[in-house]
Amino acid sequence: MIEYTAAVLSLSGLSFLLALIWGEPLLRILRHFRIGKVIRMEGPERHFEKMGTPTMGGVMIILPVVLMTLLLNAAPLIGFKGVGPSVLVPTLALLVYGLLGAVDDWEGVRGARRGLGMRARTKFAIQIALGMVIGWVLKYMLDVPDVFLPGVPVELELGWVYVPLAALLVAGFSNAVNLTDGLDGLAGLIAATAFGAYGGIALLQGQIYLAQFSFLLVGAIFGFLWFNVHPAQLFMGDTGSLALGATLAVVALMTGHWPLLALIGIVPLSETLSVMLQVAYFKWTGGKRLFKMSPLHHHFELSGWSETQVVQRFWLISLLAALFGVGLAML
């Protein structure tokens, strides 16, 4: 186990370096094509200064992870032990949801719906359709465990219900991380913590290749965060947030411990619930607001917390929740 852990952490460091190396060239490309963030007027005033900051930075995370995963899969062809074909599923999820996010980003920056992006119903329908395919592959081709519950020593079978549940989880967390991506460094820190937790769970299960993939993502996200910490030089955009959220759900599904996403992903879950509650309360009361603004991080900004205070406190909560989640997976 020690040698596997060392290899996993080494790969994480390598993906960090790859993301870091090509960060500056990517920034120059995005600036050249003027792919800059459009800030909505109803947001906090302090965010207006971020107008025009390069977006679609999720490419900085996706490419190193995909490149290294493909190289590791090709390694057995020349006699080296690489990774198993199972990690191709989360890799493809990272790619296809990243592509969907890139289309959304382009529509929001340079398309006909500038400042808005794709229509929400269209995007959600595509997310669900992709999630159904992923759920079917996991269930009937890879035969991953349906679900494990803390303290229950055996796998619980869900039958055909697994596929729609998986689709909802993948689409839901894709949007949840997207909602979390509103402050410098927030979504990246939360995602890296969650992938680290599930990478640890995968190691404990003996799923070495899945653990390698998870920590490849941790390293690449850290490389992105080098440019995304406050004040951000680059935003991940939907290209990164949709891809990371969907891939996190896929990794969780492959471990069977996906119910722990409610704890390990407590920040994205809370951000999503705050939006749902805000909309429901607004309609129920005829115009009153439950929060000063949603998603939740904006509520605390408008309550007087600085941007860095919100990010650091949310990350501390996420870190503690991740530790508890890994502990529960060990029961």
C-alpha positions in Angstrom: 0.0 0.0 0.0 2.9 2.4 0.8 4.4 2.0 -2.6 1.0 2.6 -4.3 0.5 5.7 -2.2 3.9 7.0 -3.2 3.2 6.4 -6.9 -0.2 8.1 -6.6 1.2 11.2 -4.9 4.1 11.4 -7.4 1.6 11.4 -10.3 -0.3 14.2 -8.5 2.8 16.3 -8.4 3.5 15.7 -12.1 0.0 16.8 -13.1 0.5 19.9 -11.0 3.7 20.7 -12.9 2.1 20.1 -16.3 -0.9 22.4 -15.5 1.4 25.0 -14.1 3.8 25.0 -17.1 1.2 25.7 -19.7 -0.8 28.1 -17.5 0.9 31.3 -18.9 0.5 30.2 -22.6 -3.2 29.5 -22.0 -3.6 32.9 -20.5 -2.1 34.5 -23.5 -4.3 32.5 -25.8 -7.5 33.5 -23.9 -6.5 37.1 -23.8 -5.7 37.1 -27.5 -9.2 35.8 -28.4 -10.8 38.1 -25.7 -12.5 35.2 -23.9 -13.3 37.2 -20.8 -15.8 36.8 -18.0 -19.1 38.7 -18.3 -20.2 39.8 -14.8 -24.0 39.9 -14.2 -25.2 43.3 -12.9 -27.2 41.8 -10.0 -24.1 40.4 -8.4 -22.1 42.0 -5.6 -20.6 45.3 -6.7 -17.1 44.2 -5.7 -17.2 41.6 -8.5 -17.5 44.2 -11.3 -13.7 44.7 -11.3 -13.5 41.0 -12.5 -15.1 41.9 -15.8 -13.0 40.6 -18.6 -10.9 38.2 -16.6 -10.1 35.2 -18.9 -12.4 32.3 -18.5 -12.6 28.7 -19.8 -9.6 28.0 -17.6 -11.0 24.5 -16.9 -9.0 23.5 -20.0 -5.9 23.9 -17.9 -7.2 21.1 -15.6 -8.7 18.8 -18.2 -5.8 18.5 -20.7 -3.0 17.4 -18.3 -5.3 14.8 -16.7 -6.5 13.4 -20.1 -2.9 13.3 -21.5 -1.5 11.5 -18.5 -4.4 9.0 -18.3 -3.9 8.2 -22.0 -0.2 7.8 -21.5 -0.7 5.5 -18.5 -3.2 3.4 -20.5 -0.7 3.1 -23.3 2.1 2.1 -21.0 1.2 -1.7 -21.0 1.8 -1.7 -24.8 5.5 -1.2 -24.1 5.7 -3.5 -21.1 4.9 -1.1 -18.3 2.0 -1.4 -15.9 -0.3 1.6 -16.4 -3.9 2.0 -15.5 -7.0 -0.1 -16.0 -9.6 0.6 -18.6 -12.1 1.5 -15.9 -10.6 5.0 -15.5 -11.6 5.7 -19.1 -15.2 6.3 -17.9 -14.4 9.2 -15.6 -11.9 10.5 -18.2 -14.6 10.5 -20.8 -17.0 12.2 -18.4 -14.3 14.9 -17.8 -14.0 15.4 -21.5 -17.7 15.4 -22.5 -18.9 17.6 -19.7 -15.9 19.9 -20.2 -17.0 20.2 -23.9 -20.5 21.0 -22.8 -19.2 23.6 -20.5 -17.0 25.1 -23.2 -20.0 25.5 -25.5 -21.9 27.2 -22.6 -18.9 29.5 -21.9 -18.6 30.4 -25.6 -22.3 31.2 -25.8 -22.0 33.4 -22.7 -18.9 35.2 -23.9 -19.1 35.5 -27.7 -22.4 33.9 -28.6 -26.0 35.2 -29.2 -26.8 34.8 -25.4 -23.8 36.8 -24.2 -23.8 37.0 -20.4 -26.3 34.1 -20.2 -24.9 31.1 -21.9 -26.9 28.0 -23.0 -30.5 27.8 -22.0 -30.8 26.0 -18.7 -33.3 23.4 -19.9 -31.2 22.5 -22.9 -28.1 22.1 -20.8 -29.8 20.1 -18.1 -31.4 17.7 -20.7 -27.9 17.1 -22.2 -26.5 16.5 -18.7 -29.2 14.0 -17.8 -28.8 12.2 -21.2 -25.0 11.9 -20.7 -25.6 10.8 -17.1 -27.9 8.0 -18.2 -25.2 6.7 -20.5 -22.6 6.8 -17.8 -24.9 5.1 -15.3 -25.7 2.3 -17.7 -22.0 1.8 -18.5 -21.1 1.7 -14.8 -23.9 -0.7 -13.9 -23.9 -3.2 -16.9 -20.3 -2.9 -18.3 -18.0 -2.2 -15.4 -20.2 -3.8 -12.7 -19.3 -1.3 -10.1 -20.9 -1.7 -6.6 -24.4 -0.3 -6.4 -24.1 1.3 -3.0 -22.3 1.0 0.3 -23.6 2.5 3.5 -21.5 3.3 6.5 -21.4 0.5 9.0 -23.1 -2.0 6.6 -20.5 -4.6 5.6 -22.2 -5.7 2.3 -23.1 -4.0 -1.0 -26.8 -3.1 -1.3 -28.3 -3.9 -4.7 -30.5 -1.2 -6.4 -31.3 -3.0 -9.7 -32.5 -0.8 -12.6 -33.1 2.2 -10.3 -29.3 2.6 -10.2 -29.1 4.1 -13.7 -31.5 7.0 -13.2 -30.1 7.7 -9.8 -26.6 7.8 -11.2 -27.8 10.2 -14.0 -29.3 12.5 -11.4 -26.2 12.4 -9.2 -23.9 13.2 -12.2 -26.1 16.0 -13.5 -26.8 17.3 -10.1 -23.2 17.6 -8.9 -22.1 19.0 -12.3 -24.5 21.9 -11.6 -23.6 22.0 -7.9 -19.9 22.7 -8.5 -20.9 25.2 -11.2 -23.0 27.1 -8.6 -20.0 27.0 -6.2 -17.7 28.6 -8.8 -18.4 32.2 -7.9 -15.4 33.3 -5.8 -11.7 33.2 -6.5 -10.3 29.8 -5.6 -13.6 28.5 -4.1 -14.7 25.8 -6.5 -11.1 24.6 -7.1 -10.3 24.1 -3.4 -13.6 22.4 -2.8 -13.2 20.0 -5.8 -9.6 19.2 -5.0 -10.5 18.3 -1.4 -13.4 16.1 -2.5 -11.2 14.3 -5.1 -8.5 13.8 -2.5 -11.1 12.2 -0.2 -12.5 9.9 -2.8 -8.9 9.1 -3.9 -8.2 8.0 -0.4 -11.4 5.9 -0.3 -10.3 4.3 -3.6 -6.9 3.5 -2.1 -8.5 1.8 0.9 -10.6 -0.3 -1.4 -7.6 -1.3 -3.5 -8.8 0.6 -6.5 -5.3 1.9 -7.3 -6.1 3.1 -10.8 -9.1 5.1 -9.7 -7.0 6.6 -6.9 -4.3 7.6 -9.4 -6.9 9.3 -11.5 -8.4 11.2 -8.6 -5.0 12.5 -7.5 -4.1 13.4 -11.0 -7.1 15.7 -10.8 -6.0 17.1 -7.4 -2.6 18.0 -8.8 -4.0 19.6 -12.0 -6.6 21.6 -9.9 -3.7 22.8 -7.7 -1.9 24.0 -10.9 -5.0 25.9 -11.9 -5.4 27.4 -8.4 -1.9 28.9 -8.9 -3.7 31.3 -11.3 -7.1 31.3 -9.7 -6.4 32.4 -6.1 -7.5 35.9 -5.2 -7.1 38.1 -7.1 -7.8 35.6 -9.9 -5.9 35.8 -13.2 -8.2 33.1 -14.7 -11.6 31.6 -14.1 -12.4 27.9 -14.7 -15.8 28.7 -16.2 -18.4 26.1 -17.0 -15.6 24.3 -18.9 -14.1 23.4 -15.6 -17.0 23.4 -13.1 -19.4 21.2 -15.1 -16.5 18.7 -15.9 -15.3 18.6 -12.3 -18.7 18.2 -10.7 -19.7 15.4 -13.1 -16.4 13.6 -12.8 -16.5 13.8 -9.0 -19.9 12.1 -9.1 -18.6 9.4 -11.4 -15.6 8.7 -9.1 -18.0 8.5 -6.1 -20.2 6.1 -8.0 -17.3 3.9 -8.8 -16.3 3.5 -5.1 -19.9 2.7 -4.2 -19.8 5.3 -1.4 -21.7 7.9 -3.4 -24.1 8.6 -0.5 -21.1 10.2 1.3 -21.2 13.0 -1.4 -23.8 14.6 0.8 -21.0 15.1 3.4 -17.8 15.2 1.3 -19.5 17.6 -1.1 -21.4 19.5 1.6 -20.4 22.9 0.2 -21.7 22.4 -3.4 -24.8 20.7 -1.9 -25.4 23.7 0.3 -24.9 26.1 -2.5 -27.5 24.2 -4.6 -30.0 24.0 -1.8 -29.6 27.7 -1.1 -30.6 28.5 -4.7 -33.6 26.1 -4.6 -34.8 27.5 -1.2 -34.4 31.0 -2.4 -36.5 30.4 -5.5 -39.2 28.5 -3.6 -39.4 31.1 -0.8 -39.5 33.9 -3.3 -42.5 32.4 -5.1 -44.2 31.3 -1.9 -44.0 34.8 -0.3 -44.6 36.8 -3.4 -41.2 38.4 -3.7 -39.5 38.1 -0.3 -36.0 36.6 0.0 -34.7 34.0 2.4 -31.1 34.9 1.7 -29.6 38.2 0.8 -28.5 36.6 -2.4 -27.9 33.1 -3.7 -25.9 31.0 -4.1 -24.9 30.9 -0.5 -21.4 32.4 -0.8 -22.9 35.6 -2.0 -25.2 35.8 1.1 -22.1 35.8 3.3 -20.4 38.4 1.1 -23.3 40.7 1.5 -23.3 40.0 5.2 -19.9 41.5 5.5 -17.4 38.7 5.0 -14.6 39.4 2.6 -14.1 37.2 -0.4 -11.1 35.5 1.1 -12.9 34.9 4.4 -15.8 33.1 2.6 -13.4 31.0 0.6 -11.2 30.0 3.5 -14.1 29.2 5.9 -16.0 27.2 3.2 -12.8 25.3 2.5 -12.2 24.5 6.2 -15.8 23.2 6.4 -15.2 21.1 3.3 -11.9 19.7 4.6 -13.4 18.7 7.9 -16.4 17.1 6.1 -14.1 15.2 3.8 -12.2 13.8 6.8 -15.4 12.6 8.4 -16.5 11.2 5.1 -13.3 9.1 4.7 -13.7 7.9 8.3 -17.3 6.8 7.7 -16.2 4.9 4.6 -13.8 2.9 6.8 -16.5 1.7 9.1 
